[in-house]
């Protein structure tokens, strides 16, 4: 990867989802402006805050897709990421943004 570019493997949503009240939402329903989690698989030398293996939150719309060995990845600028998740902090454990 070059400059501040980040390559992300997208975590695909399951076929159907359930709302917090238990209502089944079929896979055909699209939610507008939904952010997606993904795993960073490559970073350019100009990326400052993310590293390979980080779990990141981003908007998958209008991003560049690339297929490598049958797997689909997204390529975007580091500044297009919304959050980086971490498993541990100095004050406890869990998933923190």
C-alpha positions as CSV (number, residue, x, y, z in Angstrom):
1,X,0.0,0.0,0.0
2,X,1.2,3.5,-0.7
3,X,1.0,6.8,1.2
4,X,-2.0,6.9,3.7
5,X,-4.0,4.1,2.0
6,X,-5.5,1.3,4.0
7,X,-6.6,-2.1,2.7
8,X,-9.6,-3.6,4.6
9,X,-11.3,-7.0,4.5
10,X,-15.0,-6.4,5.0
11,X,-16.9,-8.4,7.6
12,X,-20.0,-9.4,5.7
13,X,-23.4,-9.1,7.4
14,X,-25.2,-12.3,8.1
15,X,-28.2,-13.3,5.8
16,X,-30.7,-11.7,8.2
17,X,-30.5,-9.6,11.3
18,X,-32.7,-9.3,14.4
19,X,-33.7,-6.0,16.0
20,X,-33.3,-5.5,19.7
21,X,-37.0,-6.3,20.2
22,X,-36.5,-9.6,18.3
23,X,-38.0,-8.7,14.9
24,X,-36.3,-10.5,12.0
25,X,-35.0,-8.2,9.3
26,X,-34.4,-10.0,6.0
27,X,-31.2,-9.6,4.1
28,X,-33.0,-7.8,1.2
29,X,-33.7,-4.8,3.4
30,X,-31.0,-2.1,2.9
31,X,-30.2,0.3,5.7
32,X,-29.2,3.8,4.6
33,X,-25.8,5.1,5.6
34,X,-24.9,2.0,7.7
35,X,-21.3,1.9,8.8
36,X,-19.4,-1.4,8.6
37,X,-16.7,-3.2,10.6
38,X,-13.6,-4.5,8.8
39,X,-10.1,-5.9,9.4
40,X,-7.1,-3.9,8.3
41,X,-4.9,-6.2,6.0
42,X,-2.4,-3.6,4.8
43,X,-1.3,0.0,5.4
44,X,0.8,2.5,3.6
45,X,3.8,4.2,5.0
46,X,1.9,7.4,5.6
47,X,-0.8,5.8,7.8
48,X,-0.3,7.1,11.3
49,X,-2.9,5.6,13.6
50,X,-3.9,2.2,12.1
51,X,-1.9,-1.0,11.8
52,X,-2.4,-4.4,10.3
53,X,-4.8,-6.4,12.4
54,X,-6.8,-3.4,13.7
55,X,-10.6,-3.6,13.5
56,X,-12.0,-0.4,12.0
57,X,-15.4,1.2,11.4
58,X,-16.0,2.9,8.1
59,X,-18.6,3.7,5.4
60,X,-18.3,1.1,2.6
61,X,-20.1,3.3,0.0
62,X,-18.0,4.9,-2.7
63,X,-14.8,3.0,-1.9
64,X,-12.5,1.2,-4.3
65,X,-12.8,-2.6,-4.3
66,X,-10.0,-5.0,-5.3
67,X,-10.1,-8.8,-5.6
68,X,-7.0,-10.7,-4.5
69,X,-7.0,-14.5,-4.6
70,X,-10.8,-14.6,-4.7
71,X,-11.2,-12.3,-1.7
72,X,-12.7,-8.8,-2.0
73,X,-10.9,-6.0,-0.2
74,X,-11.6,-2.2,0.0
75,X,-8.9,0.4,-0.4
76,X,-9.4,3.8,1.2
77,X,-7.6,6.7,2.8
78,X,-6.9,6.5,6.6
79,X,-8.9,9.7,7.1
80,X,-12.1,8.0,5.8
81,X,-12.1,5.7,8.8
82,X,-14.5,6.5,11.6
83,X,-13.2,4.5,14.5
84,X,-10.5,1.9,15.6
85,X,-11.6,-0.8,18.0
86,X,-9.3,-2.2,20.6
87,X,-9.6,-5.2,22.9
88,X,-7.7,-3.7,25.9
89,X,-7.1,-0.3,27.4
90,X,-5.1,0.8,30.4
91,X,-8.2,0.8,32.6
92,X,-10.0,-2.4,31.7
93,X,-11.0,-4.8,29.0
94,X,-13.7,-5.0,26.4
95,X,-14.4,-3.4,23.0
96,X,-13.6,0.3,23.1
97,X,-13.7,2.9,20.4
